[in-house]
Amino acid sequence: FTRFVEVGRAVVVNAGPDSGKLAVIVDILDHNRAIIECPQTGVKRQVLSYKRMSLTDLKIALKRGTRAKHLRKCVEAEQLVSKWNATEFAQKLASKERRAN
């Protein structure tokens, strides 16, 4: 495996109001849940089950419990959103959304 649940790992939310949006794991609570957030995509800080997220290959360097301001700077510096939009997975989700509309 190359995709591990770790702080700084980019994930895609699978269910709920933020479905299909990119987020970053900010902290790990236990073996079932993590705290995620991404100001650029509009995902507010929340606790989410691993069943409701998909891990991506993208990762940024963060410490546990990083605040929103520092997270925003790291995501912009790494150009995480543009890297995500260039992946096949993101393009599949975008085409699926276009077909649905």
C-alpha positions in Angstrom: 0.0 0.0 0.0 1.1 3.6 -0.6 -1.9 5.4 0.7 -1.9 5.5 4.5 -4.2 7.5 6.8 -1.8 10.2 8.0 -1.9 13.9 8.9 -1.6 15.9 5.7 -3.1 13.3 3.4 -5.6 14.7 0.9 -8.9 12.9 0.8 -12.2 13.1 -1.1 -15.4 13.2 0.8 -17.8 10.5 -0.4 -21.0 11.2 1.5 -22.8 14.1 3.0 -23.2 17.8 2.1 -19.5 18.0 1.1 -19.6 15.0 -1.2 -17.0 15.1 -4.0 -14.9 17.9 -2.4 -11.2 17.7 -1.6 -10.1 18.0 2.1 -7.0 17.4 4.1 -6.6 15.2 7.3 -5.7 17.6 10.1 -5.8 15.2 13.0 -6.5 11.5 13.7 -8.9 10.7 16.5 -9.0 6.9 16.5 -9.1 3.9 14.2 -12.4 5.0 12.7 -12.4 8.8 12.5 -10.3 11.8 11.5 -10.6 15.6 11.6 -10.6 17.0 8.1 -10.7 20.6 6.6 -9.9 22.5 3.5 -10.7 26.3 3.3 -10.1 26.4 -0.5 -12.8 23.9 -1.4 -15.2 25.0 1.3 -15.0 22.0 3.6 -15.2 23.2 7.2 -13.4 21.5 10.0 -15.3 18.3 11.0 -15.0 14.8 12.2 -15.5 12.3 9.5 -15.4 8.5 9.4 -12.9 6.7 7.2 -15.8 5.0 5.5 -17.0 8.4 4.2 -13.7 9.4 2.6 -11.4 8.2 -0.1 -7.6 8.6 0.3 -5.7 10.1 -2.6 -2.0 10.0 -3.5 -1.5 13.7 -2.6 0.0 14.7 0.7 1.3 17.9 2.2 3.6 18.3 5.2 1.6 19.2 8.3 1.7 18.8 12.0 -1.2 17.4 14.0 -3.9 19.9 14.8 -2.8 22.6 12.4 -4.9 25.7 12.5 -6.9 26.9 9.5 -4.6 29.8 8.7 -1.5 27.7 8.4 -3.4 25.0 6.6 -4.5 27.5 3.9 -0.9 28.6 3.4 0.3 25.1 3.1 -2.4 24.1 0.6 -1.7 27.2 -1.5 2.1 26.7 -1.4 1.8 23.1 -2.5 -0.9 24.0 -5.1 -2.9 21.0 -3.9 -6.1 22.0 -5.6 -4.6 22.4 -9.0 -2.7 19.1 -8.6 -6.0 17.4 -7.6 -7.8 18.8 -10.6 -5.1 17.3 -12.9 -5.6 13.7 -11.6 -7.8 11.1 -13.3 -10.0 10.7 -10.3 -10.9 14.4 -10.2 -11.6 14.4 -13.9 -13.9 11.3 -13.5 -15.8 13.1 -10.8 -16.1 16.2 -12.8 -17.4 14.4 -15.9 -19.9 12.4 -13.7 -21.2 15.7 -12.3 -21.5 17.2 -15.8 -23.5 14.2 -17.0 -25.8 14.4 -14.0 -26.5 18.1 -14.7 
